Amino acid sequence: MQRTRRIAILICLLLLPSVALRLFTAVYPFFNTIWLSFHDWNPAFPPQQFVGLKNFQALTRDIAVTGSISFTVLFVTISTLLEIVLGMAIALILHRAFFGRGVVRAINLIPWAIPMVVAAIGFRWMYDTQYGVINDLLYRTIEVKVPWLVDFWGARAAVIATNVWKSTPFVGLVLLAALQGVPQDLYEAGRVDGTNRVSAFFYITLPLIMPQIVTIGLFMVVWQLAAFDLVFAMTGGGPGFATQVLAYRIYQVAFTALNFGYASAISMVLFIVVGIASIIGLLLFRKVEVSL
């Protein structure tokens, strides 16, 4: 009994640094953000003042915040759908046997390995109306120039396209690993029954890798809800509030206006959005597991 107690104490002592680090870096900031969301606090003009739900009421009248919410949902939804579809196409191609497949798989990961800020700056130059490569190609082929980063929907399309280009290789890699786990015996049995490649994909491959698709989809949704660096380096949220996401709006309010209370309220909205997306994803994953 005494030895068991000593072992338990030793385990607690060994876990204490990790628990303390997690409390300091995750739990405390979370509850402190909740506390600040009910206060008006500008560190340049102390002290804190309790304002109740005033910050949350101001959110409903803030065009920048409502616009950020709408574009965040649009950005995450379209990006995730395109990443899954294109990632599946890449995975199917790389799953086939051909000469130089290992080299092609390595090249496929290059966009994902490039830092997001580097990719954003590069695409900002490529989308330039006057000397950008994309507009130059459009002009050479159909004699049209699109003001990508100064047009409302053009800037949105450019940001989403850049994000998809950057993240799709990672999704393709995950789905490729899922494809490699599908037993080949099922395909052989399907060929005996007269199934072609299309029917084999929809009736064999897709149902078996659906849990992985839902998992990577949920991961990308949660990850991209907190997107910041792409918008910061590529458009700065412009033109106007066209490409402003919630994370970037929080940065502007907190570190430009120094309104920490209002920024905390926006952070709680982002937390609620992430929570809703996570719950939906977990329900979908449980449904897929049950159906399989």
N, C-alpha and C positions, 0 to 999 in steps of 0.2 A: 504493500500500500504506500509506504514511504517512498519507494523507488518510483512508482507510478506518478506520484505527486511531483517529484523532482523532475521527471521527464516532461510533465505538463508545464512546469514553470520554465524549463529550458526552452521548450517549443514557443511559449509566449514571448520570452526574451528575444529569441531569434526572429520572430515575426514582428516584433514591436517597431523596428526601423521602417519596414515596409508599410505597416499600418499607419504610422505617423506621417510618412511621406504622402500616402494617399489622402489622409485627412487634410494635410496642409495644402496639397495641390488640387484637390477635387472637391471634397466635401465642404471645407470652409469657404472657398470662392463661390460655390453654388448658393449656400445659405446667405452669404454676404451680398450676393447679387439680388436675392429676393428681398433682403432688408433694404438695400439701396433703392430698389424700384419703387418703394413707398416714400422716398425722401427726395427733396430737392437739394442737390449737393454739387457745388462747383468748388474744386479745391483752391481756386484762386480767390474765392469769396466765401470763406467759412463763416459760420458753422453749418452743419446739416439741419434741414428743417423738414419735419414730417408733413407730408402733403396727402397722405392717404392714396386714393385712386386717381389723383389728378394726372399723374404721368400716363396712366393707361387711358384716361379719357382724352388726353391730348393726342394719343396715337390715332384715334379715329378721325381726327381733323387734320392730320399731317399727311399731305399729298405725297411727300417723299417716302414715308413709311408704307403707305398703302400701295404706292407704285413699286416699292422694293419687294413687298410681299407677292404681288402679282407676277413680277418678273422672276422672283426666286422660284415660285411654283412652276412657271413656264420653263425656266432654265433647267430645273431638275427633271421635270417630266419628259421633255423632249430629249434631253441629253441621255437620260437613262434608257429610254426606248431605243434610240439610235445606237447606243453603245451595245445593247444586248443583241439587236438584230445584226449589226455589222460585226460584232465580236463572234457571234455564232457563225457567220459566213467565213470569217478568218479561221476559226477553229476547224470548220469542216474542210477547208482547203489544206491547212497544215496537218490535218489528221491523215490525209492521203499520202501514200508512198510515192515519192518522186526524187529525182536526182537533186542533191543540194538542199534537202529539206531542213537539215540542221542549220545551214547558213541563213535560209529564209526565216526560220523561227527566231534566230538571233536578231536579224534586221528588223523584224516585226516589233521588237521590244524597244527600238531606238526612240520613238516618240514618247513612250512611257518613261524612259530613263532621263529624258531632258527635263530639267527643272521648269516648273510652270511659269515662273517669271521670265525665263529665257524664251520659252515658247511664245508667251504673250507679247514680248517686245518684238520678236521676229515676225509674228503675224500682224502686229500693228504696222510694221513697215510694209509687209506684203499687201495689206488692205488699203494702203494709202491711195488716194484718188489720183494724184499726179504721177508718182513714180513707183507705185506698188506693182509687184509682179503679177498679181491676180488681175488687176485692171488692165495691165499691159497685154496679158493673154486674151482677155475679153475683147479688147479693142482690135487686136490682130485677127481674131476669129469672126466676131459679129459687129465690130465697130461700135461698141457700147462701153461706157465707163460708169461704174456704180459708185456713188459717194458712200461707201460702206460705213465708215466710222462717224460720219456727220449726219446720217439719216437715221430716223428713229428705229424702224424695223431692220434696216441694213446693219446697224450696229448690233442689234440683238442677234440677228442671224450670224454675224461674224463671231461674236463671243461664243455662241452655242457650238458653231462649227469647230472653233479652235479647241473647245473643251472636249468635244467628241473625238477629234483627231488625237488629242493627248491621252485620253483615258481608254479608248477602244482596245488598244493592244493588251492592256492588263486584263480586261474582260475576256478577250479572246484566249489569253493564256489559261485563265481559270476554266473556261468552257472546254478548252482542249484537254485539260487534265480530266474533266468529267467524261468526255468522249472516250478517252483511253480506258475508262473503267467499265464501259459497256461490254458485256460478254459477246464475243464473236459468234458463239453458237446460236444466238438469237437471230443474227443476220442470215446464217446458213439455213436455219429452219424457215425463215421467212422466204428465202429464195426457193426452197423446195415447195412452199405453198404458192409461189408465183408472184410475190410482191416485188415491185420495182424500187428504185432508190428513193423516190419521193414518198411512197407509202411507207417504206421502212423508216424514213426519217420521222414521219408524223405519228406512226403507230408503235415504233420501237425506241428510237433514239430520244425523241422529245419527252415522252413520259418518264423515261428512266433518268434523265438529267434535269428534270424539272425542279427538284429540290435545290440543285446547284444554281440553276437560273434564278430562282426566287432569292436564294441567299446572296448572290452577287448583285442582284438588283436592289435588294434592301441595303446592302453595304454601300453601293454607289449613290443611292438616294440620300442616306444619312451623311455620307462624306461630302456630297455636292451641295447639301443644304448649308454647309458652313464654308462654301467657296468664298475666297477673299482675294488671293494673290492674282488670279487671272484678271478680274475686273480692275483691281488696283493698278496693275502694270499696263493693261491694254487700253482701257477707255476711261478710267477714273470715274466710272459710273455714268458717263455721258453717252450721247448728248442729252443734256438735262438730267433726268432721272431714268432714262431709257434702259440702261444696263446696270442699274444699281441693285445689288442683292442685299439681303438683310445684314449679313456679316459686315459688308462694306459700310452700310448706313450706321451700324453700331460704332464702327471705327471713326466715322466722321463726327458723330455726336459726342463721343467720349474724348477723342484726342484733338479735335479741331475746335469744337464748341466748349469742351471741358464740362459738359453736362452729364455727369456720371449717373445721376438718378434716372434721367430720361433714357440714357443708353442702357441701363440695367433693365428698364421696363421693356425696351425693344428686345433685349436678350431673352427675357422671359417669353416673349412671343415666339422667338426662334426656338426656344426649348420646347414649347407646346407643339409647334409644327413638327419638330424632330420626333417628339413623343408620339404624335398621331401617326406619322409615317412608319415609325417602328412597330406600333401596335398592328397596323394594317399588314405590314410585312410579316410579322410573326403569325398572324391569323392565316395569311395565305400559305405560309410554310407549313403550318399545322394541317391545313386542309389538304395540301399536296401530299404530305406524309400519310395521312389517313387514307386518301384515295389510292395511293400506291400500295 
